[in-house]
């Protein structure tokens, strides 16, 4: 777009809306998949924000004592309760997987297919481990009597908030793990080097797809940091 064309754009919010919608200035040169992923992540941010704000509102407004998360989520090691041990391990695994995903993107753009594939596979295994530990956490609390409508540790809202927030996040992680395994197979098979078309799309494969998947995975990790801070540490 020429400078004259830019000068002819209307000012204020009207000009901003035309600029955003024209796909000429704001998103010029940006791969469309990245733009769509950022838009999706922005909308998902609003959903998780609503969940966490609802949680804070529900916790501060209840007249019943809120459960002590250090006790509820503790594990016994040699008969000694260790507060938040499982949650700490889950957080470490997920943050580590974010690092392996970043390295996978790096090696992908360097066309190092072997390293990229193994790092994506390592990220998928990390995500699968996280989901497995979350399933153990769910089964433990269910066995102890926690339900969406009942909670033996205190306020009844605790169970509903716990299953809603961690379940929604766990679903995101599970979807990411599925795509990570698919992409690791595509990398090892050389689809991104050959430009092979995807199964559900007519577009040719490209290593940019790994970066787009990485954006999703980093977002999932970032959301968990907020869940960890607001739900488990508060």
C-alpha positions in Angstrom: 0.0 0.0 0.0 1.4 3.4 -1.0 1.9 6.3 1.3 -0.8 8.2 -0.5 -3.3 5.4 0.1 -2.4 5.4 3.8 -3.0 9.2 4.0 -6.4 8.8 2.3 -7.6 6.4 5.0 -10.2 8.0 7.4 -9.1 8.8 10.9 -10.3 7.6 14.3 -12.0 4.3 14.9 -13.4 4.2 11.4 -9.9 4.3 9.9 -8.7 1.6 12.3 -11.6 -0.7 11.4 -10.8 -0.3 7.7 -7.2 -0.9 8.3 -7.8 -4.1 10.3 -10.3 -5.4 7.7 -8.3 -4.5 4.6 -5.6 -7.2 5.4 -3.1 -4.7 3.8 -1.3 -3.0 6.7 -1.9 -4.8 10.0 -1.5 -8.3 8.7 0.6 -7.6 5.6 3.1 -10.3 5.1 1.8 -12.4 8.0 0.9 -16.1 7.3 -2.8 -16.4 7.5 -2.7 -19.4 9.8 -0.8 -17.4 12.4 -3.4 -14.6 12.2 -6.3 -17.2 12.7 -4.5 -18.8 15.6 -3.9 -15.5 17.3 -7.6 -14.6 16.9 -8.6 -18.0 18.3 -6.2 -17.6 21.2 -7.6 -14.2 21.9 -11.1 -15.5 22.1 -9.9 -18.4 24.3 -8.3 -15.9 26.6 -11.7 -14.3 27.2 -13.2 -17.7 28.1 -10.5 -18.6 30.6 -10.6 -15.1 32.0 -14.3 -15.5 32.6 -13.7 -18.8 34.4 -11.0 -17.4 36.7 -13.0 -14.2 37.4 -16.0 -16.3 38.3 -13.8 -18.4 40.5 -12.5 -15.4 42.4 -16.1 -14.0 42.7 -17.4 -17.3 44.0 -14.6 -17.7 46.5 -14.7 -14.2 47.9 -18.5 -14.2 48.2 -19.1 -17.6 49.9 -19.8 -17.6 53.6 -18.5 -21.2 54.1 -14.8 -21.7 54.7 -12.9 -22.4 51.5 -10.8 -25.6 51.5 -7.1 -25.3 52.2 -5.6 -26.3 48.8 -2.3 -27.2 50.4 -4.1 -30.0 52.3 -6.6 -31.0 49.6 -3.9 -31.4 47.0 -1.2 -32.9 49.2 0.4 -36.3 48.6 1.7 -38.6 51.3 5.4 -39.6 51.0 6.6 -42.1 53.6 3.5 -41.2 55.6 4.3 -37.4 55.5 1.9 -35.1 53.6 3.7 -33.0 51.0 1.6 -30.0 50.0 1.0 -29.5 46.2 3.6 -32.1 45.3 1.7 -33.5 42.3 0.7 -30.0 41.1 4.4 -28.9 41.3 5.4 -31.9 39.2 2.6 -31.2 36.7 3.7 -27.6 36.3 7.3 -28.5 35.8 6.4 -31.1 33.1 4.2 -28.6 31.2 6.7 -25.8 31.4 9.5 -28.1 30.2 7.3 -29.2 27.3 7.0 -25.6 26.3 10.8 -25.4 26.0 11.0 -28.5 23.9 8.2 -27.1 21.6 10.2 -23.9 21.2 13.3 -25.9 20.2 11.2 -27.9 17.8 10.1 -24.7 16.0 13.8 -23.6 15.8 15.0 -26.9 14.3 11.9 -27.0 12.0 12.9 -23.7 10.4 16.5 -25.0 10.1 15.1 -28.0 8.2 16.6 -30.4 10.8 13.8 -32.9 10.4 15.2 -35.5 12.9 15.7 -33.1 15.8 12.4 -31.3 15.1 10.5 -34.6 15.0 12.0 -35.9 18.3 11.4 -32.6 20.1 7.7 -32.6 19.0 7.4 -36.2 20.2 9.0 -35.2 23.5 6.5 -32.4 23.8 3.6 -34.7 23.1 4.9 -37.2 25.8 5.2 -34.3 28.3 1.6 -33.2 27.5 0.4 -36.8 27.8 2.2 -37.1 31.2 0.5 -34.0 32.4 -3.0 -35.3 31.4 -2.2 -38.6 33.1 -1.3 -36.9 36.3 -4.4 -34.7 36.1 -6.5 -37.8 35.7 -4.9 -39.2 38.8 -5.7 -36.0 40.6 -9.3 -36.1 39.5 -9.7 -39.8 40.6 -8.1 -39.0 44.0 -10.5 -36.2 44.7 -13.5 -38.1 43.4 -12.5 -41.0 45.7 -12.4 -38.6 48.6 -15.9 -37.4 47.9 -15.4 -34.2 45.9 -18.2 -33.7 43.3 -19.3 -30.7 41.2 -22.2 -30.4 43.7 -20.6 -31.6 46.9 -17.3 -31.1 48.7 -16.4 -32.6 52.1 -13.5 -30.2 52.6 -15.6 -27.0 52.8 -17.5 -24.8 50.4 -19.5 -26.8 47.8 -18.6 -24.4 45.0 -15.0 -25.7 45.2 -15.8 -28.9 43.3 -17.7 -27.3 40.5 -14.9 -24.7 39.9 -12.2 -27.3 40.1 -13.7 -29.7 37.6 -14.8 -26.9 35.3 -11.5 -25.0 35.1 -9.1 -27.9 35.2 -11.3 -30.0 32.9 -11.5 -27.2 30.3 -7.8 -26.7 30.4 -7.1 -30.5 30.3 -9.3 -30.7 27.2 -7.1 -28.1 25.5 -3.9 -30.1 26.5 -5.4 -33.3 25.2 -6.3 -31.8 21.9 -2.8 -30.4 21.7 -1.2 -33.8 22.4 -3.2 -35.4 19.6 -2.0 -32.8 17.1 1.6 -33.1 18.4 1.6 -36.8 17.7 0.2 -36.2 14.3 2.7 -33.5 13.5 5.6 -35.6 14.8 4.6 -38.3 12.3 4.3 -35.7 9.5 7.8 -34.4 10.3 9.4 -37.9 10.4 7.6 -38.7 7.1 9.0 -35.6 5.5 5.6 -34.0 4.7 6.9 -30.5 5.5 10.0 -30.9 3.3 8.0 -32.3 0.3 5.1 -29.8 0.7 2.6 -32.7 1.0 -1.0 -31.6 1.3 -2.8 -32.3 4.5 -5.7 -34.8 4.9 -8.4 -32.2 5.7 -7.0 -29.3 3.6 -5.8 -28.7 0.1 -3.0 -26.5 1.3 0.6 -27.7 1.1 2.4 -28.6 4.3 5.0 -26.1 5.6 7.2 -25.8 8.7 5.1 -22.7 9.6 2.4 -25.1 10.8 4.8 -26.2 13.6 5.1 -22.6 14.8 1.4 -22.2 14.7 1.0 -25.4 16.8 3.7 -24.0 19.1 1.6 -20.8 19.6 -1.3 -23.0 20.8 0.9 -25.0 23.1 2.6 -22.0 24.7 -0.8 -20.5 25.3 -2.0 -23.7 27.1 1.2 -23.5 29.2 0.6 -19.9 30.0 -3.0 -20.5 31.0 -1.9 -23.2 33.4 0.5 -20.7 35.1 -2.6 -18.5 35.9 -4.6 -21.5 37.1 -1.7 -22.7 39.3 -1.5 -19.2 40.8 -5.1 -18.4 41.3 -6.5 -21.9 42.1 -3.8 -23.8 43.9 -1.6 -21.1 45.5 -4.3 -18.7 46.6 
